[in-house]
């Protein structure tokens, strides 16, 4: 078989709209190679040589481009917002800041109130930006114990919450984007400020489930305009299959292995090439499609979990 070395020629499809062009640029990207010479009276005056890649940030990050710029920009934005969001006392410093919330259990309103969790070297605060309000606050001197507790959400996903015990015996529950990180930092800060009258009790964090498989996966994510392949990180444990994009704050897919009824290789092209697609069938009658560089290994591991293993 010989490669076709004929030059590419521009084509025009009147059915293609601007929305289609933007979708292709954001999801797949385009590489431009342009050599331009500006001439006057057949005399070359200006030369332009352009090499450019145009794509959405998610696509750029998936292929390892602009990672340092993205990380530096996000870090700068977090530092900038942290300085504006919480009024600090004299010589008070921010230890960490992350999205989260506080569980209100008293009064007329019961439920989670979303905001931003601020940990300083003196206090723990949950702040809401709009309208601006401190939802909950305590000094670190009043914290006597901190522990992580799993909680199952309404959607069936299990998440870790942070239980904070205070000197008066009350207990407050917080959510955080990175509960393990907040637990470690808060534990260190409180232990350093503990007094003999109010000793601090350290509770080890909940151990994470061991992984049966972990690595890069593509997920055929349902969208309003039709499913879309997205690259990200997949993780399989004895209880759950999880998929998360590097630009999302939460996993887009959390599937209990107890709900998996069948796993098969789909004869279709995926982002990793021919026959790279894995079809996972659930007890609700849905089909979840994944794609992997090593689909055989992922298929074998998925079949070894839950009811699929029991039925062979």
C-alpha positions as CSV (number, residue, x, y, z in Angstrom):
1,X,0.0,0.0,0.0
2,X,1.5,3.4,-1.0
3,X,0.7,6.7,0.7
4,X,-1.2,9.3,-1.2
5,X,1.2,12.3,-1.5
6,X,-1.1,14.5,-3.6
7,X,-1.5,18.0,-2.1
8,X,-4.6,18.7,0.0
9,X,-7.2,20.8,-1.8
10,X,-9.7,23.1,-0.1
11,X,-13.3,21.9,-0.1
12,X,-16.6,23.6,0.6
13,X,-19.7,22.2,2.2
14,X,-22.6,24.7,2.3
15,X,-24.2,22.6,5.1
16,X,-21.4,23.4,7.5
17,X,-22.2,26.3,9.9
18,X,-20.1,28.4,12.1
19,X,-21.3,26.3,15.1
20,X,-19.8,23.2,13.4
21,X,-16.5,25.0,12.8
22,X,-16.3,26.2,16.5
23,X,-17.1,22.6,17.7
24,X,-14.4,21.1,15.6
25,X,-11.8,23.7,16.8
26,X,-12.7,23.2,20.4
27,X,-13.1,19.4,20.5
28,X,-10.5,18.3,17.9
29,X,-8.4,21.3,17.1
30,X,-6.6,22.4,13.9
31,X,-2.9,22.8,12.9
32,X,-2.1,25.7,10.6
33,X,1.0,25.8,8.4
34,X,1.0,29.1,6.4
35,X,3.7,30.6,4.2
36,X,2.8,34.0,2.8
37,X,4.7,36.4,0.6
38,X,3.4,40.0,0.0
39,X,4.7,41.4,-3.3
40,X,4.3,44.7,-5.1
41,X,4.8,44.8,-8.8
42,X,6.1,41.2,-8.6
43,X,8.8,42.3,-6.1
44,X,8.6,40.3,-2.8
45,X,8.5,42.7,0.1
46,X,7.2,40.8,3.2
47,X,7.4,37.2,4.1
48,X,5.2,35.5,6.7
49,X,5.8,32.0,8.0
50,X,3.2,30.8,10.5
51,X,2.9,27.5,12.4
52,X,0.0,27.4,14.9
53,X,-2.2,25.0,16.8
54,X,-5.8,26.1,17.6
55,X,-7.9,24.0,19.9
56,X,-10.0,24.2,23.1
57,X,-8.0,24.2,26.4
58,X,-9.3,20.7,27.3
59,X,-7.9,19.3,24.0
60,X,-4.6,21.2,24.5
61,X,-4.2,19.7,28.0
62,X,-5.2,16.3,26.8
63,X,-2.3,16.3,24.4
64,X,0.2,17.8,26.9
65,X,0.2,21.3,25.5
66,X,0.2,24.5,27.6
67,X,0.1,22.6,30.9
68,X,2.6,24.9,32.6
69,X,0.7,28.0,31.5
70,X,-2.6,26.5,32.7
71,X,-1.1,25.5,36.1
72,X,0.5,28.9,36.6
73,X,-2.6,30.8,35.5
74,X,-4.8,28.8,37.8
75,X,-2.4,29.2,40.8
76,X,-2.2,33.0,40.2
77,X,-6.0,33.2,40.0
78,X,-6.5,31.3,43.2
79,X,-3.9,33.5,45.0
80,X,-5.6,36.6,43.7
81,X,-9.1,35.5,44.6
82,X,-8.0,34.3,48.0
83,X,-6.6,37.8,48.8
84,X,-9.9,39.4,47.9
85,X,-12.4,36.9,49.2
86,X,-11.6,36.9,52.9
87,X,-10.7,39.8,55.1
88,X,-7.6,38.8,57.1
89,X,-6.6,40.0,60.5
90,X,-3.2,41.5,61.3
91,X,-0.5,38.9,60.6
92,X,-3.1,36.3,59.6
93,X,-2.2,34.2,56.6
94,X,-4.1,31.9,54.3
95,X,-3.1,28.3,54.5
96,X,-5.5,27.0,51.8
97,X,-8.6,27.9,50.0
98,X,-11.0,25.6,48.0
99,X,-14.6,25.3,47.0
100,X,-16.8,23.5,49.5
101,X,-19.8,24.1,51.8
102,X,-21.3,23.9,55.3
103,X,-24.2,21.6,56.4
104,X,-26.8,23.6,58.3
105,X,-28.9,21.5,60.7
106,X,-30.6,24.2,62.8
107,X,-33.3,26.7,62.1
108,X,-35.8,26.7,59.3
109,X,-33.4,25.8,56.5
110,X,-31.7,22.3,56.6
111,X,-29.2,21.3,54.0
112,X,-25.9,22.1,52.3
113,X,-24.9,25.8,51.8
114,X,-22.2,26.0,49.1
115,X,-19.4,28.5,49.4
116,X,-15.6,28.6,49.7
117,X,-13.6,27.0,52.6
118,X,-10.8,29.2,53.9
119,X,-8.2,27.8,56.3
120,X,-5.9,30.4,57.9
121,X,-3.3,30.0,60.6
122,X,-6.0,31.2,63.1
123,X,-9.5,30.1,61.9
124,X,-11.6,28.0,59.6
125,X,-14.2,29.9,57.6
126,X,-16.9,29.0,55.0
127,X,-17.6,32.1,53.0
128,X,-20.3,32.8,50.3
129,X,-19.4,35.4,47.7
130,X,-22.8,36.3,46.3
131,X,-24.5,37.6,48.4
132,X,-21.3,38.0,50.6
133,X,-21.8,36.2,53.9
134,X,-19.8,34.1,56.3
135,X,-21.8,30.8,56.5
136,X,-19.8,29.4,59.3
137,X,-16.6,30.2,61.2
138,X,-14.5,28.9,64.1
139,X,-11.2,29.6,65.7
140,X,-8.6,26.8,65.5
141,X,-8.2,27.0,69.3
142,X,-11.8,25.7,69.6
143,X,-11.3,22.7,67.4
144,X,-10.8,19.5,69.4
145,X,-11.1,16.8,66.7
146,X,-11.2,16.4,62.9
147,X,-12.1,13.3,60.9
148,X,-13.2,12.3,57.5
149,X,-16.5,10.5,57.1
150,X,-18.0,8.9,53.9
151,X,-21.5,10.1,52.9
152,X,-23.6,8.9,50.0
153,X,-25.2,11.7,48.0
154,X,-28.7,11.8,46.5
155,X,-27.2,10.7,43.2
156,X,-25.7,7.6,44.8
157,X,-22.1,8.8,44.7
158,X,-20.0,8.3,47.9
159,X,-18.1,11.4,49.0
160,X,-15.9,12.2,51.9
161,X,-17.0,14.9,54.3
162,X,-15.1,16.6,57.1
163,X,-16.5,16.4,60.6
164,X,-15.2,19.1,62.9
165,X,-15.7,18.7,66.7
166,X,-15.6,21.9,68.8
167,X,-14.8,22.5,72.5
168,X,-18.4,22.9,73.4
169,X,-19.2,19.4,72.2
170,X,-20.9,20.5,69.0
171,X,-20.0,18.9,65.7
172,X,-20.1,20.6,62.3
173,X,-19.9,18.9,58.8
174,X,-18.1,20.5,55.9
175,X,-17.6,19.6,52.3
176,X,-14.5,20.4,50.3
177,X,-13.2,19.9,46.8
178,X,-10.1,18.1,48.2
179,X,-11.3,16.7,51.6
180,X,-8.1,14.7,52.2
181,X,-5.9,17.8,51.7
182,X,-8.0,19.9,53.9
183,X,-8.1,17.2,56.6
184,X,-4.3,17.0,56.6
185,X,-3.7,20.8,56.7
186,X,-6.4,21.4,59.4
187,X,-5.0,18.6,61.5
188,X,-1.5,20.0,61.4
189,X,-2.8,23.5,62.1
190,X,-5.0,22.5,65.0
191,X,-2.4,20.2,66.6
192,X,0.1,23.0,66.7
193,X,-2.4,25.3,68.6
194,X,-3.8,22.6,71.0
195,X,-3.6,23.4,74.7
196,X,-3.6,21.0,77.7
197,X,-7.1,22.2,78.5
198,X,-8.3,21.4,75.0
199,X,-6.3,18.5,73.6
200,X,-6.6,17.8,69.9
201,X,-7.7,14.3,68.9
202,X,-6.2,13.2,65.5
203,X,-8.3,10.7,63.6
204,X,-6.6,9.0,60.6
205,X,-8.2,9.6,57.3
206,X,-10.4,7.0,55.6
207,X,-8.2,4.7,53.5
208,X,-8.8,5.0,49.8
209,X,-10.0,1.9,48.0
210,X,-7.2,0.0,46.2
211,X,-7.3,0.3,42.4
212,X,-7.8,-2.7,40.2
213,X,-7.0,-0.6,37.1
214,X,-6.1,3.0,36.6
215,X,-5.0,5.0,33.6
216,X,-6.0,7.1,30.6
217,X,-9.5,6.5,29.2
218,X,-11.9,8.2,26.8
219,X,-15.5,8.5,27.9
220,X,-18.4,8.9,25.4
221,X,-20.1,11.5,27.4
222,X,-23.8,12.2,26.7
223,X,-24.4,15.8,25.5
224,X,-27.5,17.7,24.4
225,X,-26.1,17.9,20.9
226,X,-25.0,14.2,20.9
227,X,-22.4,12.1,22.7
228,X,-18.8,13.4,22.7
229,X,-15.5,11.6,23.3
230,X,-13.5,13.2,26.1
231,X,-10.1,12.2,27.3
232,X,-9.4,11.8,31.0
233,X,-8.4,9.4,33.9
234,X,-10.2,6.2,34.6
235,X,-10.1,4.3,37.9
236,X,-11.6,0.9,38.7
237,X,-12.0,-0.4,42.3
238,X,-13.9,-3.4,43.6
239,X,-16.9,-1.2,44.1
240,X,-16.8,1.6,41.5
241,X,-15.8,2.7,38.0
242,X,-14.8,6.4,38.0
243,X,-13.9,8.7,35.1
244,X,-12.8,12.3,35.4
245,X,-11.6,14.9,33.0
246,X,-8.5,16.9,34.0
247,X,-10.5,20.1,33.6
248,X,-13.5,19.0,35.7
249,X,-13.8,19.5,39.4
250,X,-15.9,16.3,39.8
251,X,-16.0,12.9,38.1
252,X,-18.4,12.8,35.1
253,X,-18.9,9.0,35.5
254,X,-19.3,7.1,38.8
255,X,-20.7,3.6,38.1
256,X,-21.1,1.0,40.8
257,X,-19.7,-2.3,39.8
258,X,-22.8,-4.0,41.3
259,X,-24.8,-2.4,38.5
260,X,-22.6,-3.7,35.6
261,X,-24.4,-6.6,33.9
262,X,-22.1,-7.1,30.8
263,X,-18.9,-5.9,29.3
264,X,-18.0,-6.3,25.6
265,X,-15.7,-5.0,22.9
266,X,-17.6,-2.9,20.4
267,X,-16.6,-3.3,16.7
268,X,-16.2,0.5,16.2
269,X,-13.6,3.2,15.8
270,X,-12.7,5.1,18.9
271,X,-10.2,7.8,19.8
272,X,-7.5,5.1,20.2
273,X,-8.2,3.5,16.8
274,X,-10.1,0.5,15.5
275,X,-11.7,-1.9,18.1
276,X,-10.7,0.4,21.0
277,X,-14.2,0.9,22.2
278,X,-15.6,-0.9,25.3
279,X,-19.4,-1.1,25.9
280,X,-20.4,-1.5,29.5
281,X,-24.1,-2.5,30.1
282,X,-25.9,-1.6,33.3
283,X,-28.8,-3.0,35.2
284,X,-30.9,0.0,34.2
285,X,-30.5,-0.9,30.6
286,X,-28.0,1.9,29.7
287,X,-24.8,1.4,27.7
288,X,-21.7,3.3,28.8
289,X,-19.0,3.5,26.1
290,X,-15.3,3.9,26.9
291,X,-12.2,3.7,24.8
292,X,-8.7,2.7,25.8
293,X,-5.2,2.2,24.4
294,X,-5.3,-1.3,25.9
295,X,-9.0,-2.2,25.6
296,X,-8.4,-5.9,26.2
297,X,-6.9,-5.4,29.6
298,X,-9.7,-3.0,30.7
299,X,-12.3,-5.4,29.4
300,X,-10.9,-8.3,31.4
301,X,-10.7,-6.3,34.6
302,X,-14.2,-4.9,34.3
303,X,-15.5,-8.4,33.7
304,X,-13.8,-9.6,36.9
305,X,-15.9,-7.3,39.1
306,X,-19.4,-7.4,40.4
307,X,-22.3,-9.5,39.0
308,X,-20.4,-9.8,35.7
309,X,-17.8,-12.1,37.4
310,X,-20.5,-14.1,39.0
311,X,-22.3,-14.8,35.7
312,X,-19.1,-15.4,33.8
